[in-house]
Amino acid sequence: MVRETLNLFAAQLPNFEQTEKIAITTCDLVQSIANLRNSAAAAHGGRKRSIPPSKLEALLAIEISEDLAASLLLMLHTYKYPDDSNVIGSFIDKTDAMESYVDVNDSGRYVVDSPQCNIGYNVIQSVVQSVDYEVKKLPMNQNIDAEHIKEIVTDFLPKDAKFEGMESNQMYKFYSEVHDTYYSAIFTDLNPGMILTISSFDEAIYGL
């Protein structure tokens, strides 16, 4: 179980080969603690010949077990929810600045509005499906502001998402290795301003 849990993180661990060695050592450590437990009469040991661990031995085993279990649970939670809130695929985290327009099925839209921009989070069962990011007044030119546009998009994508290229003159494409998912951001020129529609990339929809 330790090895399987750690193997889930291959895409998130830049030094995975070294970490894998730690996993093997960790498995040996877990087996040693299990052997200590199994040799006692309270587990699988014989009644007459078993020697229960001393208080110091038990304390050592318990301390290691607690720390290891807590670390693995934290890692597993991080694996399942590795990203900041309010990005595509994450749970919505409602802030004081948000207005909610959500129906009884927990689907709808959360909106943050200001004189400069409007951000709309479209959700289904509290999970962010897409984001509409509108710049209201500033002129935005794709040729001049391309890097700034990419930075805006990545703020609403998983942490590891990287720009992959342009699918069309108006569609930016990103990829997350952790989630094995492509994302798109469609640029609409408002002159002045723009709207970026950010969502998971569905090749079937675009016929690609």
C-alpha positions in Angstrom: 0.0 0.0 0.0 2.9 2.4 0.8 4.5 1.7 -2.6 1.2 2.0 -4.5 0.4 5.3 -2.7 3.8 6.8 -3.6 3.6 5.6 -7.2 0.5 7.7 -7.6 2.8 10.8 -7.4 5.1 10.0 -10.3 4.0 13.0 -12.3 4.3 15.3 -9.3 7.7 14.2 -8.0 10.7 15.6 -10.0 13.1 13.2 -8.2 10.9 10.1 -8.4 13.8 7.6 -8.8 15.3 8.7 -5.5 11.8 8.9 -3.9 11.1 5.4 -5.1 14.2 4.2 -3.2 12.7 5.9 -0.1 9.5 4.0 -0.7 11.3 0.6 -0.8 13.0 1.5 2.5 9.7 2.6 4.0 8.1 -0.7 3.0 10.9 -2.5 4.9 10.3 -0.3 7.9 6.5 -1.0 7.8 7.2 -4.8 7.5 9.6 -4.6 10.6 6.9 -2.9 12.7 4.4 -5.6 11.5 6.8 -8.3 12.4 7.2 -6.8 15.9 3.4 -6.8 16.3 2.8 -10.3 14.8 5.3 -11.9 17.2 3.3 -10.9 20.3 0.6 -13.0 21.8 -2.0 -10.2 21.2 -1.5 -10.8 17.4 -0.3 -14.0 15.9 2.5 -15.1 18.3 2.3 -18.2 20.5 1.0 -17.8 24.0 4.0 -19.4 25.7 7.0 -18.4 23.7 6.0 -14.9 22.6 7.9 -11.9 24.1 5.8 -8.7 24.2 7.6 -5.6 23.1 8.9 -3.3 25.9 7.4 0.1 26.5 10.3 1.7 24.6 10.0 -0.6 21.7 6.2 0.0 21.5 6.8 3.7 21.8 9.2 3.7 18.9 6.9 1.6 16.7 3.9 3.8 17.5 5.7 7.1 16.9 7.0 5.9 13.5 3.6 4.5 12.6 1.7 7.6 13.5 4.0 9.9 11.6 4.1 7.7 8.5 0.4 7.2 8.4 -0.3 10.9 8.8 2.2 11.7 6.0 0.7 9.2 3.6 -2.8 10.4 4.3 -1.7 14.0 3.6 0.0 13.0 0.4 -3.0 11.1 -0.7 -5.2 14.1 -0.1 -2.7 16.3 -2.0 -2.8 13.8 -4.9 -6.6 13.9 -5.0 -6.8 17.7 -4.6 -3.4 19.0 -5.7 -4.6 22.4 -6.9 -5.7 25.7 -5.5 -9.4 26.3 -5.2 -11.4 28.0 -7.9 -9.5 26.4 -10.8 -11.0 24.2 -13.5 -11.9 20.9 -12.0 -11.6 22.0 -8.3 -14.3 22.7 -5.8 -15.6 26.3 -5.8 -14.5 28.2 -2.7 -17.0 31.0 -2.4 -15.4 34.4 -1.3 -17.1 37.5 0.0 -16.7 39.1 -3.4 -18.7 36.5 -5.2 -22.4 36.7 -6.1 -23.9 33.2 -6.5 -26.6 32.2 -9.0 -26.9 28.6 -8.1 -30.0 26.3 -8.5 -31.3 23.6 -6.2 -29.1 21.0 -8.0 -26.0 22.9 -6.9 -25.3 24.0 -10.5 -25.0 27.5 -11.8 -22.6 30.4 -11.7 -20.5 32.4 -9.2 -19.6 35.9 -10.3 -16.9 38.4 -9.2 -17.6 41.8 -10.7 -15.4 44.9 -10.6 -15.0 48.1 -12.8 -12.0 46.5 -14.4 -13.1 42.9 -15.0 -15.8 40.3 -14.5 -15.0 36.7 -13.6 -17.7 34.0 -13.9 -17.3 30.5 -12.5 -19.6 28.0 -14.0 -20.2 25.0 -11.7 -21.9 21.7 -11.5 -22.2 20.1 -8.1 -19.7 22.7 -6.7 -17.0 21.7 -9.2 -15.7 24.5 -11.5 -16.4 23.4 -15.1 -15.4 26.6 -16.9 -14.4 30.2 -16.3 -15.4 33.4 -18.2 -12.8 36.1 -17.7 -13.8 39.5 -19.1 -11.5 42.5 -19.2 -13.8 45.5 -19.6 -11.9 48.7 -20.4 -8.2 47.9 -21.2 -7.3 47.3 -24.8 -6.0 43.8 -25.3 -4.1 42.7 -28.3 -3.2 39.1 -28.8 0.1 39.9 -30.5 1.2 42.3 -27.9 -0.4 40.8 -24.8 0.0 37.1 -25.5 2.2 36.4 -22.4 -0.2 38.4 -20.1 -3.1 36.4 -21.5 -1.4 33.1 -20.8 -0.7 34.2 -17.2 -4.4 35.0 -16.8 -5.4 31.6 -18.1 -2.9 29.7 -15.9 -4.4 31.4 -12.8 -7.5 29.2 -13.4 -5.8 26.0 -14.3 -4.0 23.2 -12.2 -0.6 24.3 -10.9 1.4 22.2 -13.4 -0.6 23.2 -16.5 1.7 24.4 -19.3 1.0 26.2 -22.6 1.0 23.8 -25.5 0.4 26.1 -28.4 -2.4 27.6 -30.5 -5.2 25.4 -31.8 -6.5 28.4 -33.9 -6.0 32.1 -34.1 -8.2 32.5 -31.0 -7.8 29.3 -29.1 -4.9 28.7 -26.6 -4.2 25.1 -25.5 -2.7 24.0 -22.2 -1.9 20.6 -20.7 -1.7 19.2 -17.2 0.4 16.0 -16.8 -0.9 15.5 -13.2 -4.5 15.4 -14.5 -3.6 14.1 -18.0 -6.0 16.7 -19.3 -5.9 19.4 -22.0 -7.5 22.8 -21.4 -8.5 25.5 -23.8 -8.9 29.3 -23.6 -10.9 31.0 -26.3 -10.1 34.6 -26.9 -12.9 37.0 -27.9 -11.9 40.6 -28.8 -14.3 43.3 -27.3 -12.3 46.3 -28.4 -11.6 47.5 -25.8 -11.3 44.5 -23.6 -11.7 40.8 -24.2 -13.4 37.7 -22.9 -11.4 34.5 -22.2 -13.5 31.3 -22.0 -11.4 28.7 -20.1 -12.4 25.1 -19.8 -11.3 21.5 -20.3 -10.4 20.8 -23.9 -12.8 18.5 -25.6 -11.4 17.4 -29.0 -14.7 15.9 -30.1 -16.5 19.3 -29.8 -13.9 21.0 -32.0 -13.6 18.2 -34.4 -9.8 17.8 -33.8 
